[in-house]
Amino acid sequence: MAGNSFGEIFRITTFGESHGKAIGVVIDGCPSGLTIDAGLIQHELDRRKPGQSAITTQRKESDTFEILSGVFEGKTVGSPIAVVIKNEDQKSDDYAHLKDAYRPSHADYTYEMKYGIRDHRGGGRSSARETAARVIAGAFAKQFIQHSGIEISAYVSAVGNLRLGKNYNELDLSKTDDNIVRCPDADIAEKMIALIQDTRAKGDTVGGVITCVIKGCPTGLGEPVFDKLHADLGKAMLSINAVHGFEYGSGFAGTQKYGSENNDAFYATSDNRIETKTNSSGGIQGGISNGMDIYFNVAFKPVATIMQSQTSVDKEGNEIELKGKGRHDPCVVPRAVPIVEAMAALVIADHLLRNRTIQL
């Protein structure tokens, strides 16, 4: 199976299955001498882990990690970093009825057609459980990029038809984790939570949007052809389970403007820095960061497993009726916020290393 690795210099490889013994990640290319805060890694995992609130799956996983290599006396040594999380609360019997069935909008059919075999217990490698390994790697990347003064913040900006309707500059992003839906506006957050709870009561699911902001990114990250910074960010986001859309800067709304409205005019600040008066470009021009804030939206579809009857077929093509069992998220976006941040951090860390050597 190809496609388990991400990045060029700061490169990660994830491994493990949803209902296997463990999941984990190998991080290669992380510079030596980086002081690692284990508490920060656990904090990021706790933001993603199941069972954290009334609006997430009730699977109980502590997501306690163990560093096997690459860190000595609290600092990276330059060798590959291996980290594992043991799975603790698998209920594989919840998936027994799916052994020969293809669930609507899941990877069951495509996976089996490609590999000739599949792990029906939670989806195996196609399960979102794999994203815990990405969050670990992202926590390392976050600690690396903070030496360059770069900060990454993501938050839930929409659930279903409820949209925040505010620019990130109008929000206090330090309040994102003040509520279980991870929306920094308390009033709209309360409505989002109610919508998710109502959706769960109906046995259904609902999608949403996560907005991410990268502040302090220096000018010059990204390559002008195939490895454009926004292209790598797009690939990173679209590789996350349930993601169906990515836009940066003015995005799709920019198609409704004239060039005279969408262009970002340059000016010189009082201390002779070059900036733009507006930021329709989302901090990236010609595939290269221009020093302004980078911001983008990530669209998540409704979770495919619903607690309602649906028609499908089995391996033999016989029509069957399926109904979800077990513990599943009615809306994935609250738990996906740290995943979006992690993938953004991995992209920025990789491009920082491509661009220059940084002494820690």
CORUR-V192631 format. One record per residue. PHI is phi as a letter, one per 30 degrees, with the letter a starting at -180 (999 if undefined). OMEGA is omega in whole degrees, 0 to 359 (999 if undefined). D_LAST is the distance of its C-alpha to the last C-alpha in Angstrom with 1 decimal. Layout:
PHI/OMEGA/D_LAST, PHI/OMEGA/D_LAST
This chain:
999/177/35.7, c/172/33.3, i/178/30.8, c/182/28.7, c/182/25.4, b/178/23.4, j/180/20.7, c/180/20.2, c/171/16.7, d/193/15.3, c/179/18.7, b/172/20.5, b/179/24.0, c/180/26.0, b/177/29.1, j/181/31.9, b/183/34.9, e/183/35.9, c/174/38.5, d/182/37.1, d/184/35.7, a/168/32.1, b/181/29.6, a/183/26.0, b/170/23.2, c/180/21.3, c/179/17.8, c/177/16.9, j/177/14.1, d/183/11.3, e/177/8.2, d/176/8.0, i/180/6.3, d/177/6.4, d/186/8.9, c/176/12.0, c/182/14.8, d/179/17.9, d/178/20.0, d/179/18.4, d/180/19.2, d/178/22.7, d/179/23.2, d/178/22.6, d/179/25.0, d/178/27.5, d/182/27.6, c/192/28.6, d/178/30.7, d/175/34.5, i/186/37.0, d/180/34.9, a/182/37.7, d/183/41.3, c/176/40.5, b/174/38.4, e/182/39.5, c/170/40.6, e/184/39.2, c/177/37.6, b/178/34.3, d/182/31.8, h/176/29.1, d/185/27.5, c/175/24.8, b/176/24.0, d/183/20.9, c/184/22.5, a/172/19.8, i/179/16.2, b/181/14.9, b/181/15.7, h/174/15.8, i/180/13.9, b/176/10.8, d/182/10.8, c/177/12.0, j/179/12.1, d/180/15.8, e/179/17.7, c/178/17.4, c/182/21.0, b/179/22.1, b/170/25.7, b/177/28.0, d/175/31.6, d/187/34.2, b/192/36.6, b/177/39.1, d/172/40.5, b/187/44.1, d/180/45.0, d/178/48.6, d/185/48.0, c/184/47.5, e/183/50.4, d/182/52.6, c/185/50.1, e/182/50.4, c/184/52.7, c/176/52.0, c/181/49.9, d/178/48.5, e/175/48.7, i/173/45.5, c/181/43.5, c/185/42.2, e/185/45.0, d/184/47.2, d/180/44.7, d/182/42.7, d/178/45.9, d/182/47.2, d/188/44.1, c/179/43.5, i/181/47.0, a/176/45.8, a/175/43.9, c/185/42.8, d/182/44.8, d/178/43.2, i/176/41.0, j/178/40.3, i/181/38.1, d/181/35.1, d/180/36.4, d/176/35.9, d/175/33.4, e/179/32.5, e/185/30.1, d/175/27.9, d/178/26.7, d/177/24.6, d/180/23.2, d/175/22.3, e/181/20.4, d/179/18.3, d/178/18.0, d/174/16.7, d/181/13.7, d/178/13.3, e/181/13.8, d/176/10.9, d/186/8.6, d/179/10.4, d/176/10.7, d/175/7.4, c/178/9.8, i/183/12.6, c/178/14.5, b/180/17.1, b/180/19.6, b/176/23.0, b/180/26.1, a/178/29.6, d/181/33.1, c/177/35.1, a/169/38.2, b/184/40.2, h/180/43.3, c/176/45.1, c/183/43.4, b/183/40.9, d/175/38.8, i/177/39.9, b/174/37.2, d/182/34.3, e/179/30.9, d/179/30.9, c/187/34.0, c/171/32.3, c/187/30.3, d/176/27.8, d/180/26.9, c/184/30.4, e/183/29.8, d/180/29.8, d/178/32.7, b/189/35.2, d/179/35.5, c/179/35.7, i/172/32.4, c/186/34.0, d/175/33.0, c/188/36.6, d/183/38.6, d/180/42.0, d/178/41.2, d/180/39.2, d/178/42.4, d/178/44.4, d/180/41.9, d/179/42.0, d/179/45.8, d/180/45.9, d/179/43.8, d/178/46.0, d/179/49.1, d/178/47.9, d/180/47.2, d/179/50.7, d/182/52.2, i/184/50.5, c/179/48.6, b/182/45.0, b/181/43.4, c/181/40.5, a/182/38.2, b/173/35.4, c/175/31.7, c/180/30.1, b/180/26.3, b/177/24.5, c/181/21.0, c/176/20.1, i/180/17.6, d/181/17.3, d/174/17.0, d/171/19.9, j/178/20.1, d/181/19.0, j/180/21.7, c/191/24.3, d/184/27.9, c/185/30.0, d/183/29.5, c/175/25.9, e/182/26.3, d/180/23.7, d/177/26.6, d/178/28.1, d/175/25.1, d/178/24.9, d/178/28.7, d/180/28.5, e/183/25.9, d/182/28.2, d/176/31.4, d/179/30.3, d/180/30.4, e/175/33.7, i/179/36.4, d/180/34.7, b/180/37.3, a/178/36.0, b/173/33.0, b/178/33.2, b/182/30.8, h/181/31.6, d/173/35.4, h/182/35.8, d/178/39.4, d/180/40.6, d/179/39.7, d/181/42.5, c/181/45.0, c/169/44.0, d/178/45.0, e/180/42.5, d/179/43.3, c/187/42.2, c/183/39.1, d/178/37.6, c/181/34.6, d/178/35.5, d/172/32.9, a/179/33.0, c/179/31.1, d/181/29.9, d/178/30.7, c/173/27.4, i/172/28.0, c/178/25.7, c/178/27.4, b/176/28.0, c/182/30.8, d/176/33.6, b/182/33.6, b/175/31.3, d/181/33.6, d/180/31.1, i/176/28.7, i/182/25.8, b/177/26.3, b/183/28.8, i/180/29.6, i/185/27.1, b/180/24.2, d/182/22.5, c/177/24.0, j/176/21.8, d/178/24.3, e/172/24.1, c/179/24.3, b/182/27.0, a/178/29.1, c/179/31.7, b/183/32.1, c/179/35.6, c/178/36.5, d/172/40.0, d/177/42.0, e/188/41.3, d/179/43.8, d/179/45.2, b/181/47.8, c/176/50.4, b/180/53.3, d/177/55.5, b/176/54.7, d/177/56.5, a/176/54.9, b/174/55.9, c/183/55.4, e/182/54.8, d/180/58.4, i/179/58.5, d/179/60.5, d/181/60.0, b/176/58.6, c/183/57.6, b/173/54.2, b/183/52.9, d/175/49.4, b/174/49.0, i/189/46.3, b/185/43.4, b/179/41.8, d/172/40.0, d/176/42.5, a/188/39.6, d/192/36.2, d/179/34.3, e/180/33.4, d/183/31.5, d/180/30.1, e/179/28.0, d/178/24.9, d/178/25.5, d/179/25.5, d/181/22.2, d/181/20.7, d/176/22.0, d/180/20.9, d/179/17.2, d/179/17.5, d/182/19.0, d/178/16.4, e/181/13.4, d/181/15.6, d/174/16.4, d/181/13.0, d/176/12.4, d/188/15.9, d/184/15.5, a/175/12.7, c/181/9.7, c/177/6.4, c/180/3.8, c/999/0.0
